[in-house]
Amino acid sequence: MALLLVCSKLSAATPYELPRSSVIEIAEKSSGRVYPLFIQLPPSYEANTDQTYPVIYLTDAHYSFPIVSGAMRFPMNNGVMQHAIIVAVSYEKGSAGASSRIRDYTPTSAKAWKQQTGNAQGHMAFIRETVMPFIESQYRASKTDRTFVGNSLGGLFGTYILFTEPDLFSSYILGSPSVWFDDRAILNTSFAKPQTKIKVYLSVGEYETPAFGEGQDMVAGAMQLRDKIAAYRSEYIEINFSIISGASHATAFPTTAIQGLDWVYGIKRK
């Protein structure tokens, strides 16, 4: 009977919450759309009141935020990764997630799609003009050390930012980018010249091809993107390309996130 009583008490417990995290809604002035921001402060934030922290900006917040938060907890707590603020930009409030991400993460208007596409430029402006100033005014957030993390359509969105406004972020982690979208139009995008050094971590799962049941050849697309970036031959761009062994489109991102963030923020052992 005592055991049953304990179990009953446990079942009434409050839901688990990520430590030092909050959700804040922020409006895009030009459209009136409201986007929730998922924010997590690093473990040392409260104690180190004079320190400014790098910021990791994520797309697809509901998916990426718990993955990145969990993956970084052990390395940060054990001193092998820099502490950083995590900011995940969610989909428009009140919209179906798929429609919001398809609209906001795609750089061109694709006539073959029933959903609205092609708002990447507008969404980039929202992040630049509204999200970043808010984070940098409310928290001790760096204005120069910013990392973009995106996967699939989010990776396509990050690629668009890299090509058109590269200095918006100091590092890019692009997982399985949807290069195939709109007949690979992203590969025809002109590459703006960066003014500062930028790191690009680009990865794709080994099994992200039609031969393993995927609808698109993500491996070929990622390789084409790698070659386009490499052909630019800018002394300001450092690229790290990885094919994740045994990973499909559904499973590659967690490895992409932690390996990419370790490459950017890892404290190397001597």
Secondary structure, DSSP 4 states (H G I P E B T S, - for coil): -HHHHHHHHHHTPPPP--TTEEEEEEE-TTT--EEEEEEE--TTTTT-TT--EEEEEESSHHHHHHHHHHHHHHHHHTTSB---EEEEE-PPTTS-HHHHHHHHH-SS--TT-SS----HHHHHHHIIIIIHHHHHHHS-EEEEEEEEEEETHHHHHHHHHHHH-GGG-SEEEEES--TTHHHHGGGGS--PPPSS-EEEEEEEETT-SGGGT-SS-HHHHHHHHHHHHHHH--TTEEEEEEEETT--TTTSHHHHHHHHHHHHHB----
